[in-house]
């Protein structure tokens, strides 16, 4: 199928100018030093660029909560079969030098890897969401159909949502202090040494969706103009 893109959906909205992401990030940190939690759910390119531009300001982040990496379980390992080892996870592997730089920055990192983020939005949950008919759930239903048509998949995995959920309610993904090294192939290797990352190695899918679904269902977006 064609590469998945949200462009058609996004183009329905009026075009708005956007600030340079790195400048905006540094400006926000300067305005609120040691108070900002940065939730990272993509390759770490912009974070590394912010470090390069102003390393002293970047280090005044309170913490980074990221979806990324794979420590003991890789893609498609839901914990039911014998251990197959970790994977080179997308958000790390797409910009390995950036990830290496961010992990060495000295900012506290809370990592939600594949081990704890392979949360399946199954058909029961999809029906609850997609028949609710708010602006938000209607948008999710349309994006789901576009994703499913282009990828030929049926059940989405909501990896990134766990990072946001952790930032709000950390008990959803209890963390373990580990020493993690990003290697030259984009693996996040667990090694001996002083812990440098708090890693969530296991989560409870039912508890996550008990938190996630009511928030989505109760959220009302503004009516389009």
Backbone as JSON, one array per atom type, in Angstrom:
{
  "sequence": "XXXXXXXXXXXXXXXXXXXXXXXXXXXXXXXXXXXXXXXXXXXXXXXXXXXXXXXXXXXXXXXXXXXXXXXXXXXXXXXXXXXXXXXXXXXXXXXXXXXXXXXXXXXXXXXXXXXXXXXXXXXXXXXXXXXXXXXXXXXXXXXXXXXXXXXXXXXXXXXXXXXXXXXXXXXXXXXXXXXXXXXXXXXXXXXXXXXXXXXXXXXXXXXXXXXXXXXXXXXXXXXXX",
  "N": [[0.83, -1.2, 0.0], [0.2, 2.38, -0.19], [2.42, 4.79, 1.28], [1.69, 5.73, 4.61], [0.01, 8.71, 5.32], [-1.0, 11.67, 6.96], [-1.72, 13.85, 5.57], [-3.92, 14.56, 3.87], [-6.04, 14.75, 5.67], [-5.05, 16.77, 7.38], [-4.93, 18.92, 5.64], [-7.47, 19.91, 5.49], [-7.78, 21.83, 7.37], [-7.27, 25.37, 8.04], [-4.25, 26.93, 6.86], [-1.66, 27.62, 9.07], [0.88, 29.78, 10.33], [3.98, 28.55, 11.66], [6.2, 28.62, 14.41], [9.81, 28.28, 14.5], [10.76, 25.16, 15.67], [12.9, 24.51, 17.38], [13.83, 26.99, 18.32], [11.51, 27.83, 19.67], [11.29, 25.86, 21.66], [13.66, 26.32, 23.18], [13.13, 28.92, 24.02], [10.88, 28.54, 25.66], [12.0, 26.97, 27.69], [13.82, 28.78, 28.79], [12.03, 30.64, 29.81], [10.77, 29.16, 31.75], [12.62, 27.8, 33.66], [13.87, 24.62, 34.69], [11.35, 23.58, 35.06], [9.95, 22.41, 32.99], [8.55, 19.55, 31.51], [9.49, 17.66, 28.88], [7.89, 15.91, 26.43], [8.77, 13.41, 24.38], [8.08, 12.0, 21.33], [9.02, 11.12, 18.93], [11.71, 10.75, 16.5], [14.81, 12.07, 17.82], [15.8, 14.42, 16.77], [15.25, 17.29, 16.81], [15.65, 17.79, 19.5], [18.37, 17.29, 19.85], [19.32, 19.28, 18.17], [18.54, 21.55, 19.59], [20.19, 21.25, 21.81], [22.69, 21.62, 20.58], [22.44, 24.29, 19.8], [22.03, 25.75, 22.15], [23.35, 24.65, 24.73], [23.45, 25.09, 27.53], [20.95, 26.14, 28.22], [19.28, 24.03, 27.38], [19.88, 22.07, 29.27], [18.4, 22.9, 31.39], [15.92, 21.8, 31.3], [13.33, 20.16, 33.09], [12.82, 17.41, 32.89], [12.94, 14.69, 30.51], [10.48, 12.86, 29.01], [10.12, 10.05, 27.2], [8.9, 8.17, 24.38], [10.47, 5.47, 23.24], [13.14, 3.32, 22.16], [14.18, -0.06, 23.06], [14.48, -2.52, 25.27], [14.41, -5.14, 26.55], [12.42, -6.46, 25.21], [11.26, -6.7, 21.87], [9.82, -5.45, 18.76], [6.49, -6.56, 18.18], [6.52, -8.4, 20.21], [4.67, -9.4, 22.69], [4.97, -10.5, 25.11], [4.09, -13.1, 25.46], [5.28, -15.25, 24.22], [8.42, -17.14, 24.01], [11.35, -15.25, 24.89], [12.61, -13.0, 22.5], [14.45, -11.05, 22.33], [15.66, -7.59, 22.03], [14.74, -4.83, 19.78], [15.88, -2.57, 17.19], [14.55, 0.31, 17.79], [12.24, 2.55, 16.17], [12.18, 5.44, 16.77], [14.64, 5.9, 17.92], [16.44, 4.72, 16.12], [16.14, 6.18, 13.75], [17.55, 8.53, 14.0], [20.34, 8.2, 15.1], [22.78, 9.52, 16.05], [21.62, 11.83, 17.21], [20.07, 10.7, 19.27], [22.11, 9.55, 20.84], [23.39, 11.85, 21.68], [21.37, 13.16, 23.19], [20.94, 11.3, 25.25], [23.27, 11.6, 26.61], [23.11, 14.08, 27.72], [22.65, 14.85, 30.33], [20.19, 15.55, 31.32], [17.4, 14.47, 33.21], [16.01, 11.39, 32.16], [13.13, 9.65, 31.29], [12.14, 6.72, 30.11], [9.97, 5.14, 27.9], [9.93, 2.24, 26.51], [9.66, -0.22, 23.78], [9.09, -2.41, 25.32], [7.05, -1.71, 27.09], [5.07, -0.35, 25.72], [3.52, -1.45, 23.71], [0.62, -1.32, 23.12], [-2.53, -2.38, 22.4], [-5.1, -1.17, 20.42], [-7.86, -2.57, 20.34], [-10.68, -4.26, 18.64], [-12.96, -4.01, 20.24], [-12.45, -1.76, 21.85], [-12.12, 0.11, 19.8], [-14.71, 0.25, 18.75], [-16.1, 1.38, 20.88], [-14.87, 3.91, 20.94], [-15.22, 4.92, 18.27], [-17.94, 5.11, 17.82], [-18.79, 7.1, 19.4], [-18.85, 9.75, 18.59], [-17.83, 12.53, 18.87], [-16.11, 15.57, 17.94], [-13.41, 14.94, 18.24], [-13.32, 12.06, 18.44], [-14.48, 11.42, 16.0], [-12.54, 12.42, 14.25], [-10.42, 10.71, 14.94], [-11.51, 8.3, 14.08], [-11.62, 8.68, 11.29], [-8.9, 9.05, 10.69], [-7.98, 6.59, 11.52], [-9.16, 4.89, 9.56], [-7.86, 5.81, 7.25], [-5.22, 5.15, 7.92], [-5.46, 2.32, 8.19], [-6.23, 1.57, 5.61], [-3.97, 2.27, 4.1], [-1.85, 0.89, 5.27], [-2.68, -1.7, 5.42], [-3.27, -2.9, 7.81], [-5.06, -3.78, 10.83], [-5.36, -3.46, 13.63], [-4.38, -0.84, 15.6], [-1.37, 0.14, 17.32], [-0.86, 1.88, 20.21], [1.65, 3.28, 20.85], [2.88, 5.85, 21.53], [1.13, 7.13, 23.26], [1.54, 6.19, 25.83], [3.79, 7.52, 26.8], [2.82, 10.14, 27.16], [0.78, 9.58, 28.98], [2.3, 8.63, 31.13], [3.59, 10.98, 31.92], [1.51, 12.32, 33.09], [0.36, 10.52, 34.91], [2.32, 8.73, 36.59], [2.31, 6.21, 37.82], [1.17, 4.44, 36.07], [3.14, 3.29, 34.56], [5.52, 1.96, 36.0], [8.93, 2.69, 36.77], [12.34, 1.57, 36.31], [15.64, 2.11, 37.38], [18.26, 2.18, 35.07], [21.38, 1.59, 33.37], [21.76, 2.79, 30.25], [22.93, 2.45, 26.97], [23.11, 3.94, 23.82], [23.69, 2.3, 20.91], [25.69, 1.94, 17.86], [23.95, 0.97, 15.99], [21.47, 1.73, 16.71], [20.27, 0.43, 18.82], [19.1, 0.29, 22.19], [21.06, -0.38, 24.61], [21.19, -2.31, 27.53], [23.35, -2.01, 30.16], [25.98, -2.66, 32.59], [26.72, -0.33, 35.18], [26.54, 3.1, 36.36], [23.21, 4.08, 36.82], [21.51, 5.84, 34.23], [19.11, 6.37, 33.12], [15.61, 6.27, 33.68], [13.6, 3.55, 33.26], [10.65, 2.15, 31.93], [9.79, -1.05, 32.1], [7.63, -2.72, 31.95], [4.12, -2.68, 31.54], [0.63, -2.37, 32.42], [-1.86, -3.22, 30.36], [-4.69, -3.09, 30.63], [-5.02, -1.29, 32.79], [-3.87, 0.97, 31.63], [-5.67, 1.55, 29.47], [-7.99, 1.99, 30.92], [-7.42, 4.42, 31.97], [-6.9, 5.96, 29.66], [-9.07, 5.77, 27.7], [-11.5, 6.92, 28.94], [-10.65, 9.61, 29.13], [-10.3, 10.37, 26.45], [-12.89, 10.01, 25.51], [-14.33, 11.88, 26.96], [-13.44, 14.29, 26.13], [-14.02, 17.33, 24.56], [-13.65, 18.83, 21.53], [-13.18, 22.09, 20.08], [-15.79, 23.48, 18.08], [-15.59, 23.38, 14.57], [-14.88, 26.17, 12.47]],
  "CA": [[0.0, 0.0, 0.0], [0.9, 3.66, -0.18], [2.94, 5.23, 2.59], [0.65, 6.4, 5.38], [0.18, 10.15, 5.51], [-2.17, 12.39, 7.47], [-1.76, 15.13, 4.85], [-5.27, 14.9, 3.38], [-6.82, 15.19, 6.83], [-4.53, 18.05, 7.87], [-5.17, 19.99, 4.67], [-8.82, 20.46, 5.66], [-7.68, 22.96, 8.29], [-6.56, 26.52, 7.47], [-2.81, 26.94, 7.07], [-1.22, 28.58, 10.1], [2.34, 29.83, 10.43], [4.55, 27.89, 12.83], [7.53, 29.02, 14.84], [10.88, 27.29, 14.48], [10.54, 24.32, 16.84], [14.05, 24.57, 18.29], [13.79, 28.31, 18.97], [10.39, 27.85, 20.6], [11.64, 25.02, 22.79], [14.63, 27.02, 24.03], [12.46, 30.07, 24.61], [10.03, 28.05, 26.74], [12.86, 26.55, 28.8], [14.33, 29.99, 29.43], [10.94, 31.28, 30.55], [10.36, 28.29, 32.86], [13.76, 26.9, 33.9], [13.73, 23.49, 35.61], [9.94, 23.3, 35.27], [9.31, 21.84, 31.81], [8.67, 18.16, 31.1], [9.42, 17.53, 27.42], [7.45, 14.59, 26.02], [9.37, 13.16, 23.06], [7.41, 10.84, 20.74], [9.52, 11.05, 17.56], [13.17, 10.83, 16.52], [15.25, 13.12, 18.74], [16.55, 15.39, 15.97], [15.08, 18.65, 17.3], [16.24, 17.9, 20.83], [19.81, 17.41, 19.66], [19.57, 20.61, 17.59], [18.44, 22.51, 20.69], [21.43, 21.12, 22.59], [23.77, 22.26, 19.83], [22.22, 25.74, 19.72], [22.15, 26.38, 23.47], [23.41, 23.51, 25.65], [23.18, 25.48, 28.92], [19.5, 26.24, 28.38], [18.69, 22.69, 27.24], [20.08, 21.33, 30.51], [17.45, 23.39, 32.38], [14.69, 21.0, 31.28], [13.09, 19.38, 34.31], [12.99, 16.0, 32.53], [12.45, 14.24, 29.21], [9.71, 11.61, 29.01], [10.15, 9.67, 25.78], [8.6, 6.86, 23.83], [11.61, 5.13, 22.4], [14.04, 2.27, 22.62], [13.77, -1.44, 23.22], [15.49, -3.0, 26.21], [14.37, -6.61, 26.65], [11.41, -6.96, 24.28], [11.24, -5.96, 20.62], [8.55, -5.32, 18.04], [5.57, -7.7, 18.09], [6.69, -9.28, 21.36], [3.72, -8.97, 23.71], [5.3, -11.18, 26.35], [3.44, -14.41, 25.56], [6.15, -16.27, 23.64], [9.79, -17.04, 24.52], [12.05, -13.99, 24.65], [13.31, -12.89, 21.22], [15.42, -9.98, 22.42], [15.21, -6.25, 21.67], [14.79, -4.35, 18.4], [16.28, -1.17, 16.99], [13.25, 0.99, 17.74], [12.21, 3.6, 15.14], [12.5, 6.8, 17.2], [16.08, 5.95, 18.18], [17.21, 4.31, 14.94], [16.04, 7.14, 12.66], [18.59, 9.55, 14.18], [21.16, 7.62, 16.17], [23.62, 10.53, 16.7], [20.8, 12.69, 18.06], [19.74, 9.95, 20.48], [23.32, 9.45, 21.66], [23.63, 13.18, 22.26], [20.36, 13.45, 24.21], [21.16, 10.42, 26.39], [24.46, 12.08, 27.32], [22.93, 15.51, 28.01], [22.57, 15.13, 31.76], [18.81, 15.82, 31.68], [16.74, 13.22, 33.6], [15.25, 10.75, 31.08], [12.18, 8.6, 31.64], [11.99, 6.07, 28.81], [8.91, 4.15, 27.71], [10.38, 1.51, 25.33], [8.73, -1.21, 23.24], [8.76, -3.33, 26.4], [5.86, -1.29, 27.84], [4.22, 0.56, 24.93], [2.81, -2.13, 22.62], [-0.74, -1.3, 23.66], [-3.34, -2.64, 21.22], [-6.44, -0.6, 20.37], [-8.56, -3.69, 19.69], [-11.96, -3.93, 18.01], [-13.93, -3.6, 21.27], [-12.14, -0.37, 22.21], [-12.39, 0.96, 18.63], [-16.16, 0.48, 18.63], [-16.46, 2.35, 21.92], [-14.39, 5.22, 20.51], [-15.65, 5.43, 16.97], [-19.38, 5.35, 17.82], [-19.1, 8.15, 20.39], [-19.16, 10.88, 17.72], [-17.42, 13.91, 19.12], [-15.16, 16.01, 16.92], [-12.16, 14.22, 18.43], [-13.43, 10.65, 18.09], [-14.71, 11.35, 14.55], [-11.22, 12.6, 13.61], [-9.67, 9.48, 15.14], [-12.08, 7.26, 13.21], [-11.2, 8.93, 9.91], [-7.46, 8.78, 10.6], [-7.83, 5.13, 11.6], [-9.49, 4.3, 8.27], [-6.77, 6.14, 6.33], [-4.07, 4.32, 8.33], [-5.72, 0.92, 7.9], [-6.24, 1.38, 4.16], [-2.64, 2.41, 3.52], [-0.91, -0.07, 5.85], [-3.29, -3.04, 5.38], [-3.34, -3.42, 9.16], [-6.38, -3.6, 11.43], [-5.3, -3.04, 15.03], [-3.28, 0.08, 15.88], [-0.63, 0.08, 18.58], [-0.76, 3.28, 20.65], [2.93, 3.41, 21.54], [3.23, 7.18, 22.03], [0.22, 7.59, 24.31], [2.05, 5.85, 27.16], [4.69, 8.58, 27.27], [1.99, 11.23, 27.67], [0.1, 9.1, 30.18], [3.28, 8.58, 32.22], [3.84, 12.34, 32.38], [0.36, 12.72, 33.9], [0.09, 9.54, 35.97], [3.49, 7.85, 36.46], [2.11, 4.84, 38.31], [0.76, 3.59, 34.96], [4.31, 2.63, 33.97], [6.6, 2.09, 36.99], [10.23, 2.69, 36.13], [13.51, 0.94, 36.92], [16.85, 2.8, 36.96], [19.19, 1.34, 34.32], [22.38, 2.25, 32.54], [21.42, 2.52, 28.85], [23.82, 3.02, 25.94], [22.61, 3.88, 22.44], [24.82, 1.84, 20.11], [25.81, 2.48, 16.51], [22.85, 0.46, 15.17], [20.2, 2.26, 17.22], [19.76, -0.34, 19.94], [19.31, 0.87, 23.52], [21.66, -1.51, 25.3], [21.24, -2.32, 28.99], [24.71, -2.37, 30.56], [26.33, -2.36, 33.97], [27.2, 1.04, 35.34], [25.65, 4.01, 37.07], [21.99, 4.32, 36.05], [21.37, 7.16, 33.59], [17.75, 6.47, 32.58], [14.53, 5.53, 34.34], [12.98, 2.8, 32.16], [9.47, 1.35, 32.23], [9.99, -2.34, 31.44], [6.38, -3.48, 31.88], [2.92, -1.92, 31.88], [-0.62, -3.13, 32.46], [-2.68, -2.67, 29.29], [-6.03, -2.74, 31.12], [-4.93, -0.05, 33.57], [-3.64, 2.08, 30.71], [-6.88, 1.93, 28.74], [-8.94, 2.54, 31.88], [-7.03, 5.84, 32.09], [-6.87, 6.62, 28.36], [-10.35, 5.85, 26.99], [-12.41, 7.94, 29.47], [-10.16, 10.95, 28.81], [-10.61, 10.64, 25.05], [-14.34, 10.06, 25.33], [-14.91, 13.05, 27.63], [-12.81, 15.51, 25.61], [-14.78, 17.99, 23.5], [-12.88, 19.82, 20.79], [-13.96, 23.25, 19.63], [-16.49, 23.3, 16.81], [-14.88, 24.0, 13.44], [-15.48, 27.38, 11.9]],
  "C": [[0.86, 1.25, 0.0], [1.38, 3.98, 1.22], [1.84, 6.01, 3.31], [0.99, 7.87, 5.56], [-1.12, 10.72, 6.06], [-2.41, 13.69, 6.71], [-3.16, 15.51, 4.43], [-6.15, 15.41, 4.52], [-6.36, 16.57, 7.29], [-4.86, 19.2, 6.93], [-6.59, 20.55, 4.74], [-8.81, 21.69, 6.56], [-6.98, 24.13, 7.61], [-5.07, 26.46, 7.8], [-2.45, 28.01, 8.09], [0.3, 28.61, 10.12], [2.82, 29.17, 11.72], [5.93, 28.44, 13.12], [8.53, 27.91, 14.59], [10.83, 26.5, 15.79], [11.67, 24.44, 17.86], [14.08, 25.9, 19.03], [12.69, 28.35, 20.02], [10.7, 27.03, 21.85], [12.6, 25.74, 23.73], [14.01, 28.23, 24.72], [11.6, 29.65, 25.79], [10.86, 27.61, 27.95], [13.41, 27.77, 29.55], [13.26, 30.66, 30.29], [10.53, 30.48, 31.79], [11.48, 27.31, 33.19], [13.44, 25.85, 34.96], [12.28, 23.15, 35.93], [9.29, 22.5, 34.14], [9.63, 20.36, 31.66], [8.49, 18.11, 29.59], [9.04, 16.09, 27.08], [7.89, 14.38, 24.57], [8.78, 11.88, 22.48], [7.82, 10.68, 19.27], [11.04, 10.92, 17.63], [13.64, 12.11, 17.19], [16.03, 14.24, 18.05], [16.46, 16.81, 16.52], [15.69, 18.84, 18.69], [17.75, 18.07, 20.73], [20.17, 18.78, 19.07], [19.48, 21.69, 18.66], [19.67, 22.46, 21.57], [22.57, 21.83, 21.89], [23.66, 23.78, 19.88], [22.46, 26.42, 21.07], [22.18, 25.29, 24.54], [23.08, 23.89, 27.1], [21.69, 25.58, 29.18], [18.85, 24.87, 28.32], [18.79, 21.92, 28.55], [19.15, 21.81, 31.63], [16.06, 22.79, 32.19], [14.56, 20.26, 32.6], [13.35, 17.9, 34.04], [12.53, 15.81, 31.08], [11.73, 12.92, 29.44], [9.59, 11.19, 27.55], [9.54, 8.29, 25.54], [9.75, 6.52, 22.91], [12.41, 4.0, 23.0], [13.37, 0.93, 22.77], [14.85, -2.1, 24.06], [15.54, -4.52, 26.26], [13.37, -7.24, 25.68], [11.36, -6.08, 23.04], [9.86, -5.87, 20.02], [7.81, -6.65, 18.0], [5.8, -8.74, 19.18], [5.8, -8.74, 22.48], [3.9, -9.73, 25.02], [4.72, -12.56, 26.5], [4.35, -15.55, 25.1], [7.56, -16.15, 24.23], [10.48, -15.76, 24.05], [12.8, -14.03, 23.32], [14.32, -11.74, 21.21], [14.87, -8.65, 21.9], [15.29, -5.99, 20.17], [15.47, -2.99, 18.38], [15.0, -0.38, 16.76], [13.32, 2.25, 16.87], [12.71, 4.95, 15.65], [13.99, 6.97, 17.52], [16.85, 5.73, 16.87], [17.18, 5.32, 13.8], [17.04, 8.3, 12.8], [19.45, 9.13, 15.37], [22.08, 8.67, 16.82], [22.83, 11.46, 17.61], [20.45, 11.98, 19.36], [20.95, 9.84, 21.4], [23.6, 10.76, 22.38], [22.65, 13.47, 23.4], [20.58, 12.57, 25.45], [22.37, 10.85, 27.22], [24.31, 13.51, 27.84], [22.94, 15.84, 29.49], [21.18, 15.55, 32.22], [18.17, 14.5, 32.11], [15.84, 12.68, 32.48], [14.4, 9.63, 31.67], [11.75, 7.96, 30.32], [10.89, 5.01, 28.85], [9.25, 3.39, 26.41], [9.3, 0.56, 24.8], [8.27, -2.19, 24.31], [7.41, -3.0, 27.04], [4.86, -0.49, 27.02], [3.47, -0.13, 23.79], [1.36, -2.42, 23.06], [-1.72, -1.33, 22.49], [-4.75, -2.05, 21.35], [-7.33, -1.6, 19.6], [-9.96, -3.29, 19.23], [-13.01, -3.5, 19.02], [-13.71, -2.13, 21.63], [-12.42, 0.56, 21.03], [-13.89, 1.25, 18.5], [-16.63, 1.49, 19.67], [-16.08, 3.77, 21.48], [-15.14, 5.75, 19.29], [-17.16, 5.6, 16.85], [-19.78, 6.47, 18.78], [-19.45, 9.47, 19.72], [-19.03, 12.25, 18.36], [-16.48, 14.32, 17.99], [-13.87, 15.2, 17.01], [-12.29, 12.77, 17.98], [-13.75, 10.47, 16.6], [-13.39, 11.51, 13.79], [-10.39, 11.34, 13.76], [-10.19, 8.36, 14.24], [-11.63, 7.44, 11.77], [-9.71, 8.62, 9.74], [-7.19, 7.27, 10.69], [-8.09, 4.48, 10.24], [-8.4, 4.59, 7.24], [-5.53, 5.29, 6.63], [-4.27, 2.87, 7.92], [-5.68, 0.65, 6.4], [-4.83, 1.39, 3.58], [-1.66, 1.36, 4.03], [-1.39, -1.52, 5.76], [-3.25, -3.71, 6.75], [-4.7, -3.07, 9.76], [-6.29, -2.99, 12.83], [-4.12, -2.11, 15.28], [-2.62, -0.22, 17.23], [-0.38, 1.52, 19.02], [0.49, 3.47, 21.5], [3.06, 4.75, 22.28], [2.37, 7.62, 23.21], [0.74, 7.26, 25.7], [3.01, 6.9, 27.68], [3.89, 9.74, 27.85], [1.28, 10.82, 28.95], [1.05, 9.06, 31.37], [3.51, 9.97, 32.79], [2.72, 12.83, 33.3], [0.2, 11.83, 35.12], [1.19, 8.48, 35.95], [3.28, 6.43, 36.95], [1.6, 3.91, 37.21], [1.92, 2.82, 34.35], [5.49, 2.76, 34.93], [7.97, 1.89, 36.35], [11.3, 2.02, 36.99], [14.75, 1.72, 36.47], [17.83, 1.84, 36.28], [20.26, 2.21, 33.68], [22.13, 1.82, 31.1], [22.43, 3.21, 27.94], [23.16, 2.86, 24.58], [23.78, 3.48, 21.55], [24.73, 2.34, 18.67], [24.73, 1.96, 15.56], [21.48, 0.91, 15.67], [19.54, 1.42, 18.28], [20.02, 0.42, 21.24], [19.75, -0.27, 24.44], [21.66, -1.31, 26.8], [22.61, -2.83, 29.41], [24.9, -2.11, 32.04], [26.87, -0.93, 34.04], [26.17, 1.88, 36.08], [24.4, 4.27, 36.24], [21.94, 5.74, 35.48], [19.98, 7.39, 33.03], [16.81, 5.71, 33.5], [13.7, 4.88, 33.24], [11.76, 2.04, 32.67], [9.55, 0.06, 31.42], [8.7, -3.14, 31.28], [5.23, -2.56, 32.26], [1.72, -2.85, 31.85], [-1.57, -2.5, 31.44], [-4.07, -2.26, 29.78], [-6.01, -1.44, 31.91], [-4.71, 1.15, 32.66], [-4.93, 2.5, 30.03], [-7.99, 2.43, 29.66], [-8.66, 4.03, 32.13], [-7.28, 6.58, 30.77], [-8.25, 6.82, 27.76], [-11.3, 6.87, 27.61], [-11.95, 9.37, 29.17], [-10.48, 11.32, 27.37], [-12.12, 10.83, 24.86], [-14.98, 11.32, 25.95], [-14.38, 14.37, 27.08], [-13.64, 16.06, 24.46], [-13.89, 19.01, 22.82], [-13.79, 20.96, 20.35], [-14.61, 22.95, 18.28], [-15.74, 24.03, 15.71], [-15.64, 25.2, 12.93], [-15.26, 27.42, 10.41]]
}
